[in-house]
Amino acid sequence: MYESETVIATFTFYNLEVDSDICRAELALKTIKDATELGYLVLCVDGGSPEELRREFARNGATVTEQAKSGMGHAIRQVIKAATETDRSIIALSDPEKHSYIPEIVKTVAPIVHGTTELVIPTRTTMKHYPIAQQCTEPFINSFWEKLTGTTFDITFGPLTFKKELAKYFLDYHGEYGDKWDAKIIPFMDILHKGHAVKEVEVDYEHARDQTTVEEHDLGFYWKRLHQAENLLGALERHWKKLEH
């Protein structure tokens, strides 16, 4: 029932000459396969992965579209726009590597179907399987959000599930704060500030151990987490102050 109401919107870009991308691509294939077998419609905007990998995504059930403009923000908006053009009433935006999250999506869809909320932000119960860098930076960013807004949401987890009508907040955002991770969180902040019904739901998510093993010893991922913090902390503070005035 819930699966037939929902379209999973995701975006990919993998360089198969890089070990971490090989691992992440394998997780994405599993995610797509499991999601489509459960009855979800899966839309994937791809930013330049090898053609054979794109065909694998399609064989596993995804509708794959080439990304029109480079950048994370453009990918998010393109796949959300495509999701609004389907017959599904609920959009589940998620990273394709979050394989163990697929069985948990129903928990985020149910409150929307039953009319008790318009958007669900899932909350992790543990981060013990994550690389150390993420265990440090993501709770810090979440804490910054709490001090800034007075709300306790796991904004760094990534996935968001929402009614199709709320897609306009994401589509109307033009990347004023860097157009990276902010392309998801600034629209969420706008939705919250406008008084839409928002609910958090705990999910049983376990980060893939193979992914952690690969990323744990790659300094590039340490820098990625620092860039994520730099992008979000500045964006959140500036935008919240703008909304409050």
Backbone as JSON, one array per atom type, in Angstrom:
{
  "sequence": "MYESETVIATFTFYNLEVDSDICRAELALKTIKDATELGYLVLCVDGGSPEELRREFARNGATVTEQAKSGMGHAIRQVIKAATETDRSIIALSDPEKHSYIPEIVKTVAPIVHGTTELVIPTRTTMKHYPIAQQCTEPFINSFWEKLTGTTFDITFGPLTFKKELAKYFLDYHGEYGDKWDAKIIPFMDILHKGHAVKEVEVDYEHARDQTTVEEHDLGFYWKRLHQAENLLGALERHWKKLEH",
  "N": [[0.83, -1.21, 0.0], [1.72, 1.38, 1.01], [4.06, 1.57, -0.47], [3.16, 1.81, -3.11], [2.3, 4.36, -3.16], [4.48, 5.91, -3.23], [7.39, 7.53, -4.53], [10.78, 6.97, -4.92], [13.37, 9.2, -4.86], [16.52, 9.77, -6.12], [20.09, 10.34, -6.56], [23.05, 9.88, -8.52], [26.6, 9.35, -9.03], [29.4, 7.93, -10.07], [32.79, 7.0, -10.13], [34.34, 4.41, -11.44], [36.98, 3.76, -11.21], [37.82, 4.27, -8.77], [38.16, 3.05, -5.52], [36.34, 3.53, -3.37], [34.12, 4.48, -4.73], [33.43, 2.26, -6.25], [32.53, 0.54, -4.25], [30.35, 2.07, -3.29], [28.75, 2.19, -5.56], [27.99, -0.49, -5.84], [26.4, -0.76, -3.58], [24.38, 1.02, -4.29], [23.21, -0.31, -6.45], [22.1, -2.54, -5.13], [20.3, -1.21, -3.48], [18.5, -0.04, -5.34], [17.49, -2.35, -6.59], [16.23, -3.74, -4.43], [14.37, -1.82, -3.64], [12.68, -1.51, -5.89], [11.67, -4.09, -6.08], [10.09, -4.13, -3.86], [8.06, -2.54, -4.66], [8.32, 0.17, -4.99], [8.59, 3.1, -7.01], [11.47, 4.06, -8.61], [13.48, 6.78, -9.17], [16.32, 8.01, -10.77], [18.78, 10.37, -11.06], [21.62, 10.78, -12.88], [24.99, 11.82, -12.7], [27.16, 11.34, -14.39], [28.18, 8.74, -14.41], [29.73, 5.63, -15.6], [28.45, 4.34, -18.7], [27.66, 1.63, -18.79], [27.18, 1.09, -16.11], [25.02, 2.76, -15.64], [23.17, 1.45, -17.22], [22.96, -0.87, -15.73], [21.73, 0.11, -13.44], [19.25, 0.69, -14.55], [18.45, -1.87, -15.39], [18.08, -2.99, -12.93], [15.81, -1.77, -12.16], [15.49, 1.03, -11.94], [14.45, 4.25, -13.16], [16.45, 6.0, -15.15], [18.0, 9.1, -15.6], [19.98, 11.41, -17.38], [22.0, 13.82, -15.77], [21.3, 17.22, -16.07], [22.61, 19.64, -15.42], [25.69, 20.24, -13.78], [26.56, 19.48, -10.36], [25.54, 19.12, -6.91], [23.19, 20.36, -5.92], [21.72, 20.92, -8.27], [21.23, 18.3, -9.13], [19.58, 17.33, -7.08], [17.31, 18.99, -7.34], [16.55, 18.39, -9.96], [15.82, 15.66, -9.85], [13.77, 15.72, -7.98], [11.93, 17.34, -9.31], [11.31, 15.62, -11.45], [10.1, 13.61, -9.97], [7.75, 14.86, -9.15], [6.29, 14.75, -11.43], [5.29, 12.26, -11.7], [2.76, 9.72, -10.94], [2.75, 9.33, -8.26], [2.1, 10.24, -4.87], [3.76, 10.85, -2.79], [7.07, 11.73, -2.0], [10.16, 10.27, -1.54], [13.14, 11.27, -0.72], [16.42, 10.24, -0.99], [19.79, 9.09, -0.31], [21.5, 6.94, -2.58], [23.17, 4.98, -1.58], [22.25, 4.12, 0.85], [21.39, 1.41, 1.69], [20.27, -0.25, 3.75], [18.26, 1.32, 4.63], [16.04, 1.14, 3.03], [13.95, -0.85, 3.77], [12.93, 0.58, 5.86], [11.65, 2.83, 4.98], [8.87, 2.78, 4.81], [8.04, 3.46, 7.36], [8.36, 6.17, 7.39], [6.63, 7.01, 5.46], [4.05, 6.24, 6.25], [2.9, 8.04, 8.33], [2.37, 10.28, 6.75], [0.6, 9.35, 4.81], [-1.53, 8.8, 6.49], [-2.26, 11.3, 7.21], [-1.23, 12.75, 9.38], [1.02, 14.28, 9.28], [3.1, 16.34, 7.11], [5.65, 16.17, 6.25], [8.32, 13.95, 6.86], [11.2, 13.48, 8.75], [13.67, 11.21, 9.02], [15.23, 9.65, 11.86], [18.28, 8.5, 13.08], [19.11, 5.75, 15.21], [21.57, 5.02, 16.07], [25.06, 5.68, 15.47], [27.2, 4.09, 15.35], [28.34, 2.47, 13.4], [29.42, 4.08, 11.52], [32.05, 5.88, 9.73], [34.73, 7.37, 11.65], [35.08, 10.12, 11.21], [32.53, 11.03, 10.39], [31.08, 10.36, 12.65], [31.97, 12.31, 14.32], [31.53, 14.87, 13.06], [28.81, 15.01, 12.19], [26.94, 14.77, 14.45], [27.76, 17.13, 15.66], [26.98, 19.13, 13.82], [24.21, 18.68, 13.91], [23.75, 19.41, 16.55], [24.38, 22.12, 16.44], [22.29, 22.97, 14.78], [20.15, 22.5, 16.55], [20.68, 24.37, 18.64], [20.39, 26.67, 17.19], [17.76, 26.66, 16.07], [16.07, 25.6, 17.98], [14.92, 23.14, 17.72], [15.03, 19.54, 17.5], [16.3, 17.76, 15.22], [17.53, 15.17, 13.1], [19.31, 16.29, 11.0], [21.5, 15.73, 9.43], [21.44, 13.13, 8.56], [20.22, 12.66, 6.06], [18.03, 11.47, 4.3], [14.69, 12.49, 3.34], [11.18, 12.49, 3.58], [8.25, 13.4, 1.95], [5.12, 15.11, 1.23], [4.03, 15.5, -2.12], [3.26, 18.11, -2.68], [4.95, 19.74, -1.24], [7.25, 19.89, -2.67], [7.78, 22.21, -4.01], [9.25, 23.92, -2.4], [11.84, 22.96, -2.49], [12.35, 23.12, -5.21], [12.22, 25.82, -5.65], [14.44, 26.81, -4.48], [17.58, 28.25, -5.05], [20.24, 27.73, -4.64], [21.63, 29.57, -3.0], [23.44, 29.42, -0.91], [25.68, 27.97, -1.58], [24.86, 25.56, -2.71], [25.11, 22.8, -2.18], [25.02, 20.5, 0.26], [23.24, 22.13, 1.48], [21.16, 22.4, -0.3], [19.22, 20.58, 0.31], [18.7, 21.03, 3.04], [18.17, 23.77, 3.55], [15.66, 24.26, 2.16], [14.14, 22.49, 3.79], [14.31, 23.85, 6.21], [12.86, 26.14, 5.53], [10.32, 25.0, 5.12], [9.73, 24.12, 7.7], [9.75, 26.59, 9.08], [7.62, 27.87, 7.89], [5.5, 26.68, 9.05], [4.49, 24.19, 8.34], [3.4, 20.82, 8.91], [5.67, 18.82, 10.5], [7.45, 15.88, 11.21], [9.46, 13.71, 13.21], [10.84, 10.46, 12.8], [11.99, 7.52, 14.18], [14.37, 5.32, 12.74], [15.61, 2.1, 11.9], [18.57, 2.02, 11.03], [21.55, 0.85, 9.62], [24.73, 1.7, 8.88], [26.55, 0.79, 6.0], [29.03, -1.58, 6.44], [31.16, -2.22, 4.73], [31.4, 0.12, 3.25], [32.15, 1.9, 5.25], [34.64, 0.8, 5.94], [36.13, 1.28, 3.63], [36.07, 4.08, 3.47], [37.06, 4.97, 5.88], [39.85, 5.18, 6.01], [40.53, 7.0, 4.13], [41.67, 10.07, 3.41], [40.4, 11.95, 1.91], [37.7, 11.76, 2.49], [37.61, 12.71, 5.07], [38.13, 15.4, 4.63], [35.86, 15.91, 3.1], [33.8, 15.75, 5.01], [34.46, 17.9, 6.63], [34.09, 19.98, 4.8], [31.35, 19.69, 4.42], [30.39, 20.44, 6.95], [31.3, 23.1, 7.02], [29.86, 24.18, 4.87], [27.17, 23.81, 5.72], [26.92, 24.96, 8.35], [27.39, 27.74, 8.07], [25.41, 28.32, 6.15], [23.01, 27.61, 7.45], [22.93, 29.32, 9.7], [22.95, 31.92, 8.55], [20.61, 31.81, 6.97], [18.57, 31.24, 8.8], [18.61, 33.53, 10.42], [17.82, 35.36, 8.51], [15.19, 34.47, 8.02], [14.06, 34.93, 10.54], [14.01, 37.63, 10.69]],
  "CA": [[0.0, 0.0, 0.0], [2.54, 2.59, 1.12], [5.04, 1.6, -1.57], [2.51, 2.25, -4.34], [2.06, 5.8, -3.03], [5.76, 6.59, -3.03], [8.48, 7.5, -5.49], [12.09, 7.22, -4.33], [14.16, 10.1, -5.69], [17.92, 9.69, -5.73], [21.04, 10.83, -7.58], [24.27, 9.08, -8.51], [27.75, 9.72, -9.85], [30.46, 7.05, -9.6], [33.99, 6.76, -10.94], [34.66, 3.03, -11.1], [38.41, 3.58, -11.02], [38.06, 4.64, -7.36], [37.66, 1.96, -4.68], [35.16, 3.93, -2.61], [32.99, 4.58, -5.66], [33.03, 0.89, -6.59], [31.73, 0.08, -3.11], [29.09, 2.82, -3.23], [27.93, 1.78, -6.72], [27.41, -1.8, -5.52], [25.31, -0.5, -2.64], [23.29, 1.65, -5.04], [22.53, -1.37, -7.22], [21.29, -3.3, -4.18], [19.21, -0.33, -3.05], [17.52, 0.06, -6.42], [16.86, -3.66, -6.77], [15.34, -4.02, -3.31], [13.27, -0.85, -3.64], [11.73, -1.82, -6.96], [11.01, -5.36, -5.75], [9.08, -3.82, -2.85], [6.97, -1.82, -5.3], [8.6, 1.6, -5.13], [9.09, 3.67, -8.25], [12.78, 4.64, -8.3], [14.01, 7.71, -10.16], [17.74, 8.27, -10.53], [19.47, 11.34, -11.91], [23.04, 10.4, -12.84], [25.84, 12.94, -13.08], [28.29, 11.01, -15.24], [28.71, 7.38, -14.2], [29.9, 4.88, -16.85], [27.2, 3.96, -19.35], [27.28, 0.28, -18.4], [26.62, 1.16, -14.77], [23.67, 3.33, -15.79], [22.29, 0.38, -17.73], [22.72, -1.77, -14.6], [20.7, 0.76, -12.62], [17.97, 0.51, -15.26], [18.08, -3.29, -15.33], [17.64, -3.27, -11.57], [14.49, -1.2, -11.97], [15.42, 2.48, -11.85], [14.34, 5.12, -14.33], [17.69, 6.76, -15.07], [18.06, 10.28, -16.44], [21.26, 12.12, -17.31], [21.92, 15.11, -15.08], [21.37, 18.31, -17.05], [23.6, 20.61, -14.96], [26.52, 19.62, -12.75], [26.41, 19.97, -9.0], [24.6, 18.4, -6.05], [21.91, 21.05, -5.87], [21.0, 20.7, -9.53], [20.78, 16.91, -9.15], [18.45, 17.22, -6.16], [16.13, 19.64, -7.92], [16.12, 17.69, -11.17], [15.12, 14.4, -9.53], [12.51, 16.07, -7.32], [11.03, 17.8, -10.37], [10.86, 14.42, -12.14], [9.19, 12.89, -9.07], [6.45, 15.54, -9.15], [5.61, 14.46, -12.7], [4.77, 10.88, -11.64], [1.44, 9.63, -10.31], [2.93, 9.04, -6.83], [1.77, 11.43, -4.09], [4.76, 11.04, -1.75], [8.45, 11.67, -2.5], [11.18, 9.87, -0.56], [14.46, 11.67, -1.19], [17.41, 9.49, -0.23], [21.04, 8.73, -0.96], [21.36, 5.59, -3.1], [24.0, 4.0, -0.86], [21.62, 3.77, 2.13], [20.68, 0.16, 1.38], [19.49, -0.76, 4.87], [17.16, 2.25, 4.89], [14.9, 0.82, 2.17], [12.82, -1.44, 4.49], [12.46, 1.53, 6.87], [10.96, 3.97, 4.36], [7.44, 2.71, 5.12], [7.81, 4.16, 8.62], [8.31, 7.6, 7.11], [5.5, 7.25, 4.57], [2.78, 5.99, 6.92], [2.27, 9.22, 8.94], [1.9, 11.19, 5.71], [-0.6, 8.73, 4.24], [-2.61, 8.9, 7.48], [-2.61, 12.7, 7.38], [-0.77, 13.35, 10.64], [2.13, 15.17, 9.0], [3.36, 16.6, 5.69], [7.05, 15.79, 5.99], [8.98, 13.14, 7.89], [12.65, 13.41, 8.72], [14.05, 10.03, 9.81], [16.28, 9.83, 12.87], [19.06, 7.29, 13.36], [19.23, 5.38, 16.62], [22.99, 4.85, 16.38], [26.02, 5.99, 14.41], [28.41, 3.34, 15.69], [28.94, 1.81, 12.24], [29.91, 5.11, 10.61], [33.45, 6.3, 9.88], [34.95, 8.27, 12.78], [34.88, 11.52, 10.8], [31.1, 11.32, 10.43], [30.65, 10.29, 14.04], [32.35, 13.57, 14.95], [30.99, 16.09, 12.46], [27.36, 15.07, 12.01], [26.29, 15.19, 15.69], [28.11, 18.54, 15.89], [26.09, 19.93, 12.97], [22.87, 18.53, 14.47], [23.71, 20.21, 17.78], [24.34, 23.51, 15.99], [20.9, 23.17, 14.34], [19.29, 22.58, 17.75], [20.91, 25.65, 19.31], [19.93, 27.75, 16.31], [16.32, 26.64, 15.78], [15.3, 25.1, 19.1], [14.32, 21.85, 17.36], [16.0, 18.45, 17.5], [16.14, 16.89, 14.06], [18.76, 14.56, 12.59], [19.36, 16.88, 9.65], [22.67, 15.25, 8.67], [21.24, 11.77, 8.07], [20.08, 12.79, 4.61], [16.72, 11.24, 3.68], [13.48, 13.24, 3.7], [9.98, 11.98, 2.91], [7.3, 14.51, 2.02], [4.04, 15.2, 0.27], [4.45, 16.09, -3.38], [2.99, 19.55, -2.67], [6.07, 20.47, -0.63], [8.4, 19.9, -3.59], [8.03, 23.58, -4.48], [10.28, 24.55, -1.56], [13.14, 22.51, -3.0], [12.5, 23.6, -6.59], [12.36, 27.28, -5.62], [15.74, 27.16, -3.9], [18.51, 28.45, -6.16], [21.64, 27.51, -4.25], [22.21, 30.81, -2.49], [24.45, 29.17, 0.12], [26.68, 27.02, -2.06], [24.17, 24.56, -3.52], [25.57, 21.44, -1.92], [24.12, 19.9, 1.24], [22.22, 23.14, 1.77], [20.04, 22.27, -1.25], [18.18, 19.82, 1.0], [18.39, 21.47, 4.39], [17.55, 25.1, 3.54], [14.21, 24.08, 1.92], [13.53, 21.92, 4.99], [14.19, 24.95, 7.17], [11.73, 26.98, 5.07], [9.09, 24.24, 5.38], [9.54, 24.18, 9.15], [9.46, 27.97, 9.47], [6.29, 28.22, 7.36], [4.48, 26.06, 9.89], [4.01, 22.89, 7.86], [3.52, 19.74, 9.88], [6.92, 18.06, 10.33], [7.55, 14.84, 12.25], [10.63, 12.85, 13.15], [10.53, 9.05, 13.0], [13.19, 6.7, 14.34], [14.51, 4.21, 11.8], [16.67, 1.14, 12.22], [19.51, 2.11, 9.92], [22.93, 0.47, 9.9], [25.62, 2.11, 7.79], [27.23, -0.36, 5.41], [30.38, -1.74, 7.0], [32.13, -2.17, 3.63], [31.59, 1.53, 2.94], [32.94, 2.47, 6.35], [36.01, 0.29, 5.83], [36.81, 1.96, 2.53], [36.16, 5.53, 3.69], [37.71, 5.27, 7.16], [41.27, 5.48, 5.86], [40.68, 7.89, 2.97], [41.67, 11.44, 3.91], [39.45, 12.74, 1.13], [36.4, 11.77, 3.16], [37.73, 13.61, 6.21], [37.94, 16.74, 4.08], [34.46, 16.03, 2.68], [32.97, 16.03, 6.19], [34.74, 19.27, 7.04], [33.42, 20.86, 3.83], [29.92, 19.61, 4.72], [30.15, 21.28, 8.12], [31.51, 24.49, 6.63], [28.73, 24.56, 4.01], [25.9, 23.85, 6.43], [26.87, 25.86, 9.5], [27.21, 29.1, 7.58], [24.12, 28.44, 5.46], [21.92, 27.55, 8.42], [22.88, 30.53, 10.54], [22.56, 33.07, 7.72], [19.23, 31.71, 6.5], [17.67, 31.33, 9.96], [18.54, 34.95, 10.78], [17.02, 35.99, 7.46], [13.8, 34.12, 8.26], [13.61, 35.52, 11.78], [13.83, 39.07, 10.47]],
  "C": [[0.86, 1.26, 0.0], [3.52, 2.71, -0.04], [4.42, 2.14, -2.85], [2.2, 3.74, -4.33], [3.34, 6.61, -3.21], [6.72, 6.44, -4.21], [9.78, 7.82, -4.74], [12.91, 8.04, -5.32], [15.61, 10.08, -5.22], [18.82, 10.17, -6.86], [22.38, 10.14, -7.39], [25.37, 9.72, -9.35], [28.94, 8.93, -9.3], [31.57, 6.94, -10.63], [34.51, 5.38, -10.56], [36.16, 2.72, -11.11], [38.81, 3.89, -9.58], [37.4, 3.6, -6.47], [36.37, 2.33, -3.94], [33.93, 4.03, -3.5], [32.51, 3.21, -6.11], [32.13, 0.33, -5.49], [30.37, 0.76, -3.09], [28.17, 2.45, -4.39], [27.27, 0.43, -6.47], [26.25, -1.65, -4.54], [24.11, 0.12, -3.36], [22.51, 0.62, -5.85], [21.62, -2.2, -6.32], [20.07, -2.48, -3.73], [18.11, -0.27, -4.1], [16.76, -1.24, -6.6], [15.84, -3.94, -5.67], [14.13, -3.09, -3.32], [12.23, -1.17, -4.7], [10.99, -3.12, -6.7], [9.93, -5.15, -4.69], [7.9, -3.04, -3.43], [7.16, -0.32, -5.41], [8.95, 1.92, -6.58], [10.39, 4.38, -7.89], [13.24, 5.51, -9.46], [15.44, 8.05, -9.79], [18.26, 9.27, -11.55], [20.97, 11.07, -11.78], [23.92, 11.5, -13.43], [27.05, 12.58, -13.91], [28.93, 9.67, -14.96], [28.9, 6.68, -15.54], [28.57, 4.37, -17.39], [26.74, 2.56, -18.94], [26.66, 0.26, -17.0], [25.22, 1.76, -14.81], [22.7, 2.27, -16.29], [21.98, -0.64, -16.62], [21.65, -1.19, -13.68], [19.32, 0.52, -13.25], [17.51, -0.94, -15.21], [17.58, -3.68, -13.94], [16.34, -2.56, -11.22], [14.37, 0.3, -11.92], [15.12, 3.12, -13.21], [15.49, 6.11, -14.24], [17.67, 7.9, -16.08], [19.41, 10.96, -16.28], [21.07, 13.47, -16.64], [22.17, 16.24, -16.07], [22.44, 19.34, -16.71], [24.4, 19.98, -13.83], [26.26, 20.24, -11.38], [25.32, 19.25, -8.23], [23.23, 19.04, -6.04], [21.07, 20.84, -7.12], [20.45, 19.27, -9.61], [19.55, 16.73, -8.27], [17.2, 17.81, -6.78], [15.63, 18.9, -9.15], [15.34, 16.42, -10.84], [13.82, 14.68, -8.8], [11.49, 16.54, -8.35], [10.47, 16.59, -11.12], [9.86, 13.64, -11.28], [7.81, 13.53, -9.04], [5.64, 15.22, -10.39], [5.12, 13.02, -12.78], [3.38, 10.9, -11.0], [1.54, 9.32, -8.82], [2.75, 10.34, -6.02], [2.82, 11.77, -3.04], [6.15, 10.84, -2.34], [9.38, 11.31, -1.35], [12.54, 10.17, -1.17], [15.51, 10.97, -0.35], [18.68, 9.28, -1.04], [20.97, 7.27, -1.41], [22.17, 4.54, -2.35], [23.34, 3.5, 0.43], [20.74, 2.52, 1.96], [19.79, -0.31, 2.52], [18.33, 0.15, 5.24], [15.9, 1.87, 4.12], [13.73, 0.18, 2.93], [12.2, -0.48, 5.5], [11.63, 2.67, 6.29], [9.47, 3.96, 4.69], [7.1, 3.44, 6.41], [7.7, 5.67, 8.41], [7.12, 7.97, 6.23], [4.17, 7.19, 5.32], [2.16, 7.23, 7.56], [1.73, 10.21, 7.91], [0.62, 10.65, 5.08], [-1.79, 8.9, 5.19], [-2.95, 10.35, 7.83], [-2.16, 13.36, 8.66], [0.42, 14.28, 10.45], [2.29, 15.35, 7.5], [4.76, 16.19, 5.28], [7.58, 15.0, 7.17], [10.48, 13.19, 7.67], [13.07, 12.23, 9.6], [15.23, 10.32, 10.73], [16.97, 8.5, 13.12], [19.1, 7.01, 14.86], [20.68, 5.19, 17.04], [23.83, 5.27, 15.17], [27.29, 5.15, 14.57], [29.08, 2.67, 14.5], [29.5, 2.81, 11.21], [31.41, 5.32, 10.76], [33.58, 7.33, 11.0], [34.68, 9.72, 12.4], [33.41, 11.91, 10.86], [30.56, 11.27, 11.85], [30.97, 11.58, 14.79], [31.57, 14.76, 14.39], [29.46, 16.14, 12.44], [26.6, 15.38, 13.3], [26.58, 16.66, 16.02], [27.19, 19.46, 15.09], [24.66, 19.87, 13.51], [22.71, 19.38, 15.74], [23.64, 21.7, 17.45], [22.92, 23.87, 15.55], [19.98, 23.35, 15.54], [19.44, 23.92, 18.45], [20.35, 26.81, 18.49], [18.41, 27.82, 16.23], [15.46, 26.22, 16.97], [14.59, 23.79, 18.83], [15.41, 20.79, 17.25], [15.71, 17.49, 16.36], [17.51, 16.38, 13.61], [18.95, 15.02, 11.14], [20.51, 16.34, 8.8], [22.52, 13.82, 8.17], [21.07, 11.78, 6.55], [18.68, 12.62, 4.05], [15.63, 12.18, 4.22], [12.32, 12.63, 2.93], [8.89, 13.04, 3.06], [6.21, 14.41, 0.96], [4.53, 15.91, -0.99], [4.28, 17.61, -3.39], [4.13, 20.37, -2.07], [7.29, 20.55, -1.53], [8.76, 21.31, -4.02], [9.12, 24.27, -3.67], [11.68, 24.19, -2.04], [13.4, 23.09, -4.39], [12.71, 25.11, -6.66], [13.67, 27.74, -5.01], [16.78, 27.2, -5.03], [19.98, 28.4, -5.73], [22.34, 28.71, -3.7], [23.37, 30.59, -1.52], [25.45, 28.09, -0.29], [26.13, 25.89, -2.9], [24.78, 23.17, -3.41], [24.59, 20.79, -0.95], [22.98, 20.86, 1.6], [21.0, 23.02, 0.87], [18.92, 21.4, -0.7], [17.73, 20.49, 2.29], [17.77, 22.87, 4.44], [16.07, 25.02, 3.18], [13.49, 23.46, 3.12], [13.34, 22.99, 6.06], [13.02, 25.86, 6.81], [10.39, 26.29, 5.38], [8.74, 24.3, 6.87], [9.09, 25.57, 9.58], [8.08, 28.41, 9.01], [5.16, 27.55, 8.14], [3.88, 24.78, 9.36], [4.25, 21.82, 8.91], [4.74, 18.88, 9.56], [7.05, 17.1, 11.5], [8.86, 14.09, 12.09], [10.22, 11.42, 13.47], [11.85, 8.29, 13.12], [13.2, 5.56, 13.34], [15.7, 3.36, 12.21], [17.63, 1.09, 11.04], [20.9, 1.73, 10.39], [23.79, 0.82, 8.69], [26.42, 0.92, 7.3], [28.68, -0.44, 5.89], [31.46, -1.7, 5.92], [32.43, -0.71, 3.27], [32.44, 2.21, 4.01], [34.4, 2.05, 6.24], [36.79, 1.04, 4.76], [37.06, 3.43, 2.87], [36.97, 5.9, 4.93], [39.15, 5.74, 7.0], [41.57, 6.37, 4.65], [40.57, 9.33, 3.45], [40.7, 12.34, 3.13], [38.1, 12.83, 1.79], [36.44, 12.59, 4.45], [37.51, 15.05, 5.75], [36.49, 16.96, 3.65], [33.57, 16.38, 3.86], [33.22, 17.43, 6.71], [34.07, 20.27, 6.1], [31.91, 20.86, 4.07], [29.57, 20.52, 5.9], [30.28, 22.76, 7.78], [30.33, 25.0, 5.81], [27.48, 24.77, 4.85], [25.86, 24.86, 7.58], [26.64, 27.3, 9.07], [25.84, 29.31, 6.95], [22.97, 28.49, 6.46], [21.81, 28.83, 9.23], [22.41, 31.74, 9.73], [21.09, 33.01, 7.34], [18.24, 31.83, 7.66], [17.5, 32.8, 10.4], [17.71, 35.73, 9.77], [15.53, 35.71, 7.69], [13.24, 34.8, 9.5], [13.4, 37.02, 11.68], [12.79, 39.35, 9.38]]
}
